[in-house]
Amino acid sequence: MKYCLYFDPSHSREWQLQLIQRLSEMSGAKALSCRSNAIQYPFHIERFLQFEKVFILGNVSGLASRVEPEAIEAVASPLCEEDDCDLVIDLVGDGNAPAAKASVTLLFDGVPGEKSLITSIMHKGMPQVALRDEKSSIVATAHPSSELAKGVNGSMDQAYARVITLMLAWIRHPHRWVQPLQTRPRDWSSAGAVLTEMIRLFLTSSIKSVYYRLFLPSHWRIGWRWVSDKDVWSRQSLDGEPWQVLPDENDHFYADPVPWQKDGTHYLFFEDLDHKSQKGILCVVTFDENGHPGPVQPCLEEPFHLSYPFLIEHEGEVYMLPETSADRKVTLYKASNFPLGWQPFKTILSDIDVADATITRHDNRWWLFCVTRDGGGYSDCLSIFYADDLFGSWHAHAQNPVLIDRARARPAGNFVYHDGKLCRPVQDCTASYGGSLPLIEVTHLSPEHYEQKTLKHLLPNERWPGRKLHTLNRAGNLEVIDGAILRPRWAFLKKLVDRKYSPASDNND
């Protein structure tokens, strides 16, 4: 199969080289290229991008870095008249792309061309990415995350990473679930607005350096409470019994709470991260007969970072599926001495960089939901795997990643059946990682297709105050959440600041 990349030679970039390379790795694929007319950007825009790359990114290269057009033509042969192309990938949208059996045009907020990407980022942040075919139908969409981005150049890097992801996923399986097209044409910012932005970037960088001297990076904490029939899923809110805060040390944070009930006793597993080393281990607390948590006890540590200790029971045994993305594996650990002893039992996925793997049983299959990185961040690519048996073999969903959406992809806890329907909590990472928590209904789940819809969007509030909301789980009568707060670097200020984030009581039934 022959693919032709129609590109602007004045703005040829590293991501185009990587796309060609990955296309060429596909079985039987031959990459071709064709230049459009050069498109010049305003002088002040070019200078702004250069300023930002030097002073914000430290001149580090990325997917948005410029390359010579000859570099593209060195890996993709220039299109000749006798070439019969199967698919043209139009990155320009000027109406002059070469003819082919099929074509797809790259859109940013409904508008073709890189100008739309840059103006969207400068005006409102990351745009929607979409692919439009030769029949003017939208065949694929994505909402990239900017959680790892620094400035416009960094956002371009992240957007282009997801363009590659989306393009390859669509070519492998063209029948995708498509989100409504967003159309927001924008014009270039004025020179005055760009100068103002450069000053803002400089001041923000200075303020951040002061901030990180005063406060720790995002400090997560765990909330817990005892509930009966009225939990977050039934209320669609954080109302109800007051949330209690699991006490933590000043230089450690607790996150990713996973409760468990065994032989009438409740346990709470979670990530314990040392701010100094930035390495997480897994810990557990046991609740006594009066419903109070006992001391924090380590239960699993590896040479690499651990988090998100998802638990599952199968054939009378308890297994843990912690996040081990640093090890590029998804491994089930079996309880050897519950709750403190865990041993690796079965690696079910290998050579893969995933986060927050969550398993459910549905329609006589096991389903594993996770987010995959693929050159960008961890929070926007939902991938699904399925198996007839928990221990494998596991198969990739035909549409992987089934959803590219910073607001509705990343798992945030156990699946539940709500009103008889399969549902899951997710992390909304639109503004920042783990910013809020939508409740999602899975409306179609099969090996070939996936769809979902949002039921409710939960935000931190006076019931669970803080800056972020990130995980929701329940086992028995124990319901848990977590969220991020400001945490001073000096322990003597901890009580003073934490008072601001004390959950409000609520007697509403």
Phi, psi and omega in degrees: 000137183253127177247139178240126177264115178263110190228162178270114184294338180282347179222046174285139190224166183302323184297329179293322175298317181292323177297315179299317180299316182288328174295320181294334179284345177288145186303123175074010183274139173235125183265131175239168180217156179210130181275145169264183171289146180293140180242119183269137176268155176303147183304317184290334177288315178300317180293323178298313180298322178293315178302312184296319181297322182283312190268338180257318183262357180065027177064025177281135181284153178210192181295336180272000180295143181289143170228160177287143179302332178295333178294324177291317182287346176283335180252347176228113185302137176303139181294131177251163183300327183278354179288130176257102189269136179279323183213128172260127174259105188268111180262001187248310179074031180265004180084003183248016179296147181295154179288150179201172178298326178211158178214156175218133182251133180279128180239145170239117187051042174081002185237132179284159175097150183293334177306319181295323177297310184294315181293324177297315180298317183289333182269320189216358183105199187300132177273168167286139174258137179216156175243129180245129183273183184293346177264010182066022176267140175279119187251348179198145180220159177204148173239091185295151175272148177247020186299332179261001188278144171239110177071191182292316179300316179295323177293322176298319177304311183293321179296317181292327175301319181281336171299315178299312180303311184293317182298313182292320179296320180292320179295320180292322184214091189290346182268084185255158170285122188249133176275157179304140182287132173261130179237111180222076179297136181230155175254168180300143172293150179289165179299322179296317179295323179292319177298318177300320179294322178296320178294319179298317180299318180296315181292319180298318179298320179292318181294321180298322180296324176290317181303314183287348171280332183266323187236152173288158171301175186323120181253114182267149177220159186251136173248144179218156176197162176262130181230167174243255181273339186259093178249190182299319182295320181285325180277336188058035179198174178268006181293173178114212180302143179299144176279135174262146182260128175286116184299140179228165176282158184295326184259015174230148168239155178246134183208177177053055183288134177230106180279158179210144177240129182215125178052041176082358179251140178262140178233155176228115177262148182195167174277136175241109183251129176276119182300329184287313182271341184059031178243133181259145169238172179253137182230170181214147168238147178250132180272135182278182184293343177268003177083020180254139180287140177275196182291154177285129180232128175298140179232342177203127176222140178230168176297340181251170183292139177236147175200182173045071185279071179297133181244148179209144176253136182213123178052044175081359179247151178257132180236151176241140178237078182286158173286123180229045185301328179295338179265357180053042177216159168241110189236131172278130173254139181255139179291118176262335178207073186301136004261003190264342185247125181221136181233142175304133184241313184205123172274117186261340173221137182234158177052050182212140183256096183234160177226150171056047178296129184226129186248143172219161176253125184205134179051046175064023174227156168269135180236132177245118177257139179201172170251138180248148189277302178050051173086348179246216177276186183262357198250007186234350183250102177276120176243147183234141174231152182220157182205154174279336180230143182304326185269009172104175007281145179261139183239144179284140175298144184300330185264006186307136348290134187290339182210132172243101188201113182298340186261345190216020184257309194287126179301148180226020178148187184296149167292151173223158169259109182248119185055037178078007182243144180288124183226163179208145171276147179225165178263130173267109182252029181298306182276321179195169181302128175062035186291322181203182194224098173282148173257125192241139170258129175279115185262342175207126179218111176212167180299342184253343188208151178214140172213156178209166175217154182273130176267317184203151179239114182263135179239154172303142179209194184295338177289324177219078187287153180155193184258342185212162177218132208219330184213146176219126179211161175209143171218127185059233179260007182262116179247139186223151172218176169215172181187166183254145177225169171286137179224113178298152178288341182260125185299329184291343177266353186301309183297321181298314182285321181297333178302327179296332185255024177285128181296142177280147176281157181213117179259016180288124174251000000 
